[in-house]
Amino acid sequence: MTSYDSRPSGDSGYTPLEEELVRAMHGFAGAADVPRFDTDRVVRRSRRKRATAMAGGAAAVLLAIGGGTALATSVTRGPEPLNATSAATTGDRNHTTVLLGLPGGHSAPIRLAGNDETLAKAALAKGGLKIGFVKAACDGKPGSVIAVSPHAPTVVHKGDTVTVTLCAG
Amino acid sequence: MLGLSTEGKPGADLGGAGSAEIDFHDFVAARSSALFRGAFVLTGDREAAEDLVQETLERAYRKWRTVVAQDAPDAYVRRIMVNLANDRWRRFRRVVVVEYQDTGDGAAPGDEYGRIDNRDQLIRALLCLPMRMRTVVVLRYFHDLSDAEIAADLKISPGTVRSQFARAMEKLRSQVPPLSGPSPRQLTEGRR
């Protein structure tokens, strides 16, 4: 497949399309509001995953070490995307996913699992949805979305009201 | 930074904040926004990009000793990320639709700001490419990698990189109308 001349080798050799593409990508990326990545959360989650991969006995050790909260969350927040690795498609996470109906009979999922109130509000507002928040007791991370109603597979439309249940802690 | 590659067995860092953890913190503080921008170009969606970076960082943390033993930990982590994006393509693809329906509402197609329109359209076209092609394009133009580097990152042959790349550019060209302004050069060079 080398019949196409692959590409110019230096920046100077870019075609206008390529130059435009580079600018477009950088513009697009630069416009994004970068979230903060919480190292502790990363560390906690990767330990949790490692723990789930280990045998039960190892889990007990982890508990003793003080990963108690992490383990507890992994149990109560089962449907979270990162835990549901391979089986992770719609099924598990339906109750935290809003299915937004779009013109032309399409629909797009808005996944809220693991989001907090601000993120959920922003995501739903973007889809033109009205939002009501309620809180419910849970053992997960306080303030995180634990359920939404109506949720997938029910399709909602612009202007509809969606009720989001947040973890009260 | 490299010293910690000698740290003990996997169980050791389960215990508490070892030196590995400190360096990992530094890495996240310094590099996560760049990673995020790369993820954002790749997925086209903030939420999906955040997920992707989060998961990439988790993997990097689990293999942290391998990561810091690299000449270029940055590149290694980016490699984790693009491969993750390729593997989990379905998961990330579905979110893109939301984003793109949204911006579609916002920007009128016949906008007078032709250039912005063009870029917007280019991004759309890019996000319509199959993930593998898109990855190649993003690595080439956003991360400025050579064919050989891309091939190494994706564990495919340079020939495959070139063919994917050529097909991707064909598609972009066909989906984006000729650039309105300075395009005479493109007509000749564009076909190649």
Interface residues (C-beta under 8 A of the other chain):
Chain A: M1 T2 Y4 D5 S6 R7 T15 P16 L17 E18 E20 L21 V22 R23 A24 M25 H26 G27 F28 A29 G30 A32 D33 V34 P35 F37 T39 R41 V42 V43 R45 S46 R47 K49 R50 L62 I65 G67 P81 L82 A88 T89 L100 L102 H106 A108 P109 I110 R111 L119 A123 K126 G127
Chain B: P10 L14 G15 G16 E21 F24 H25 V28 A29 S32 S33 F36 R37 G38 F40 V41 R46 E47 A49 E50 D51 V53 Q54 E55 L57 E58 R59 Y61 R62 R90 R91 R94 V95 V97 V98 Q101 D102 N118 R119 D120 L122 I123 L126 V137 V138 R140 Y141 F142 D147 G159 T160 R162 S163 F165 A166 M169 L172 R173 V176 L179 P182 S183 R185 Q186 E189 G190 R192
